[in-house]
């Protein structure tokens, strides 16, 4: 028994003719008859009978046709509820981001909050790169990062790029290398290093620096939170890779672009395709792209040298 079969039974009861029912429902008479036979298989008593050349409903058929009205009414109400849910601009939208993206994007999203706007539910998730797609099960939108040269996200999620952010070398303002306008792998390979944990996107760039310099880097600290990394760099704990736009400037830390190694990461927003059917989710996606443009305009990097580095990498 399905909705279409019940609709046929209802129309047959009102119209009293298979031909008329077929015309109303834009079906052939044979298709109407076939659906009635399929419906009858699931019902232990006859639903129709012949009255001369006409096919009419039995008492059981009339009872089921009446119930069909209630079913159609309930389904119509359910569809209307779903339509309202999908089109609701102030519905809740859950967003998660890794730490540095959360620090940059969340304040800009919250600044757009208000009546008639999506109700944001924000969370930070600092996970290894291959774990980001899994978060789309639990959140409407996931801000994830990967290096430009890394494999793409799986096709099970929809993605769009918010930023292609340069990664610079962070060093204390009084470090001897701070006098240089840009650095090379040879300049930095012999320094102590502060890096992220294994499995996190920036490690591939650390490995590329070591390869370009033809020596293993001396990794002395592993810290994932860039605010903590900045404090460690300022205290003389070592050099580090730092994102140019999504980390807060530190007064005792300076950023310098690195030549000779591809040093950019993508900040992407991931979601399951069906999530974007909701108007509120699409609104937040638009706000994320607008926020990305704002973040990029706050270039606190190495000025014209940084622009030259980006041009070299493009």
Secondary structure, DSSP 8 states (H G I E B T S, - for coil): --HHHHHHHHHHHHH--HHHHHHHHT--HHHHHHHHHHHHHT-SS--EEEETTEEEE-HHHHHHHHHHHHHHHHHHHHHHHHHHHHH-TTSEEEEEE-HHHHHHHHHHHHHT-STTS-EEEEEE----GGGGGGGGGT-SEEEEEEETTS----TTSEEEEEEEEEEEEEEETTSGGGGSSEEEHHHHTTSEEEE--TTSTTHHHHHHHHHHHTS--EEEEE---HHHHHHHHHTTS-EEEEESSSS---TTEEEEEEESS--EEEEEEEE-GGGGGSHHHHHHHHHHHHHHHHHHHS--S-HHHHHHHHHHH-
